[in-house]
Amino acid sequence: MSIGYNHLVTRVRPGAIAHNYKVMNALGGNGCAVIKSDAYGHGLAVAAEALAGAGARTVAVGTVGEALDLGRTSFTGRVIALLGPQLPEDYEAAARKGIVCFCARREQLEKLSEAGVRAGRRVPVALKFDTGMRRLGFPPEEAGRVLEKVLGLPGVEAVMAASHLAVADDPDQDAFVREQGARFAAAVSVLRAGGLRVEATLANSAAIVAYPELRLDMQRPGIALYGADPFWGTAAQGRGPALEPAMEVLTRVYQVHDLRQGETISYGRTFTAGRDMRVAIIGAGYADAWSRGLSNRGLVLLHGLRAPVVGRVCMQMTAVDVTDVPQARAGDRVWLLGGPGENSIRSEELAQWWGTISYEVLCLLGLNRREYILDSPGENE
Ligand SMILES: *Cc1c(COP(=O)(O)O)cnc(C)c1O
């Protein structure tokens, strides 16, 4: 999958993902690695392989289709489909492959059971409860009826109970997190009192760090595996363990030239040089999923220094101010994300300039042509 037709490349370090998994698992103890959406843009198969090498026995993808893709790789562990079966063909496939499906409504349980009976097995399911996110899930108050339902179905076996937290990354909203935790605990006890031996799973990356009491039987780290701090920009920033970024994005300088005081640059003439300056035209634009919202806002890294975007980000080109980077030349490497040295650009910073979160930055930049770097410093740990 690749959207870029210019010189930009996304580099991924599987060793960093493996390292981060071990660091997070040192806290939680039983991490199901979340690799949905092509492992947050890092590549499903490579991420799964790295995680398996780091000891992950369970991974979670989004769709059943993604779980099937994973089945065609070398990964042999347990696979969870967080979105559960949604398309008619998902049921048969999940039953055939034994994919652990999140189920959030009765019809999913019934159809999976039918498919399980046809496949001659009990399909493992995770009962998903909506404890406050108000997206998918059974109401926790209905746990008793869900229990009865599932016990009456011959083709499914409830192996997990799950819910998802809305604000674990916001230190100002811990009351709501605890409320969700309490609602989930109540649902799980009903299931267990009725004889279901379910693993309880609630915590995402932020909760694994901030709410030890919510780590329960299995944790679901996502963003932390890719080296981003879920608390970035809050009072709890830096609270988690040290993680290694797993993605960098780089391109080339096409041309360097003067921009005279009073001249404007790029479409719309949104930037006027307030002094004589030098600009570099770099091979990156919104067609590379490097947002046009970074116009006059973003920074890039070259020669170890940060250079600000001047004017509008174009489709495949952007101008940056290199007045203070006199060594800049055509052909130089430029990092949009990551890069060597202390000025390395973090996904969280890029997200801030872009007006979004690190998750979106990684998912989108990961759509570009990817290369894998196998000599990560974290790899041998
Ligand atoms: C994406 C996702 C996670 C991981 O969340 P992070 O904040 O990336 O750690 C966990 N559980 C579910 C259901 C998810 O969809």
The ligand as an SDF file (V2000), in Angstrom:
LIG
                    3D

 15 15  0  0  0  0  0  0  0  0999 V2000
   -6.8210    0.8750   19.5860 C   0  0  0  0  0  0  0  0  0  0  0  0
   -7.3040    0.1280   20.7300 C   0  0  0  0  0  0  0  0  0  0  0  0
   -6.4710   -0.1240   21.8340 C   0  0  0  0  0  0  0  0  0  0  0  0
   -5.0950    0.4720   21.9840 C   0  0  0  0  0  0  0  0  0  0  0  0
   -5.1910    1.8020   22.4640 O   0  0  0  0  0  0  0  0  0  0  0  0
   -3.8840    2.7120   22.6490 P   0  0  0  0  0  0  0  0  0  0  0  0
   -4.4110    3.9780   23.1720 O   0  0  0  0  0  0  0  0  0  0  0  0
   -3.2790    2.8530   21.2960 O   0  0  0  0  0  0  0  0  0  0  0  0
   -2.9840    1.9820   23.5840 O   0  0  0  0  0  0  0  0  0  0  0  0
   -6.9660   -0.9400   22.8280 C   0  0  0  0  0  0  0  0  0  0  0  0
   -8.2090   -1.4620   22.7620 N   0  0  0  0  0  0  0  0  0  0  0  0
   -9.0430   -1.2200   21.7360 C   0  0  0  0  0  0  0  0  0  0  0  0
  -10.4000   -1.8030   21.7220 C   0  0  0  0  0  0  0  0  0  0  0  0
   -8.6190   -0.4130   20.6920 C   0  0  0  0  0  0  0  0  0  0  0  0
   -9.4410   -0.1660   19.6710 O   0  0  0  0  0  0  0  0  0  0  0  0
  1  2  1  0
  2  3  1  0
  2 14  2  0
  3  4  1  0
  3 10  2  0
  4  5  1  0
  5  6  1  0
  6  7  2  0
  6  8  1  0
  6  9  1  0
 10 11  1  0
 11 12  2  0
 12 13  1  0
 12 14  1  0
 14 15  1  0
M  END
$$$$
